[in-house]
Amino acid sequence: MIPFYSLAIGILVAWRATHLLSNENGPWNVLEKLRQWAGTGMLAELLACFYCLSLWIAAPLAAFLGSDWRDRLLLWPAISAGAVLLERLTLRGEDAAPIVLEEPEDTHVLRS
């Protein structure tokens, strides 16, 4: 079990890094150029989605903060969720990015 302040620091680090990579231009527009370089592929989609990117940012933080595999496994989504909550709380008059679930094209079910 990690101390609460370690969890809080992990959440803040995850939010800051995710926000920086997905929403900010950075010095000399370096991060904006990175997002343009990513084009329209998987990396571009990852950098455009705060929720997805926060999971990838939280993974190494959880590995660093956790003391055993169970801690690391539980910390990973917890740190990401904390970063997402902070992002939603810090939006000023903007709507939070919606979570879009796409329906598969082939929707054969046993019952309708």
N, C-alpha and C positions, 0 to 999 in steps of 0.2 A: 504494500500500500504506500503510495507516495504522499508526501505532505501537500496540503491544500495550496500553499503558495507555489509549489512546483507546477501543479495543474493550472493555476491561474497564469503563471508565466508562460507555460506551454500554449495556452489558449491565446494569450496576447501576441506571442511570437507567430503563431499560425495565422491569426487574423492580419497582422501587419504584413507578413510576407505574401499572403494570398492577395490582399488588397493591392499591394505594390505591383505584383505581377499581372493582375487582371484589370486594374482600373487606372493606374497612374502611368504617366509618361516617363518618369525618371529623369535623372540629369542628362542634359543634351539629347533628350527624347530617345534614349537607348532602349527603354522598354517598349515604347511605341514602335520603334523600328523592329524589335524582336517580334512583336505581334504581327507586323506587316510581313516580315520574313517568313513567319509560320504559314502564311497563305490561308488556304481553306481546308487544310487536312485535319488530322486528329489533334495535332499539337495546337492548332488555332482554336479548335473547339474547346480544348482543355483550358487554354488561357482565357477564353471568353466566358467560361462558366465558373463562377465563384465557388459553387457547391462542389463541383468535381475537383477543382484545383485544391480546395481546402483538404480534401481527403489525401491527396498526394503530398501536400505540405505536412500534414499531421503524421503521416507514417514514420518518417525519420525522427520526428520529435517524440513520438510514443516509444520508439525503439530506444532512444537516448534516456528518456525519463523513467521507463518501466524497469523494474528489477527482475522480473521473470516473465515468461511467455504470457501468463494470464493477465498481468498488469499491462503489458504491451498491447495485447489484444483488446482489452477494455479501454485503454487510453486512446487508441487510434480513432474510433468514432466519437469519443467524448471530446477530444481536442477539436476535431473537425466541427462537431455540433456547436461547441462554444464559439468558434470562429464565425460560424454562420449566424448564430444569435447576435453576436456583436455587429456583424455586417447589417443585419436587419434593423438593429437598434440605432445604428449611426446614419441610416439613410435619412436625409432631410427633405421631407415632402415628396420623395420619390417612392414609387411602388417598388417593393422588393421583387427581385427577379423571380418569375414564376417557375415552378417545377413542372416541366412538360413531360408527360408520359405519352409516348406514341403508341398507338394501337397497332398491332401487327396486321399486315395485309391479309394474311391467311387466318381467318377467325372461325375455324370449324370447331364447334362445340357440340356436346352431346344434347344439351337442351338449349332452347332459345328463350 
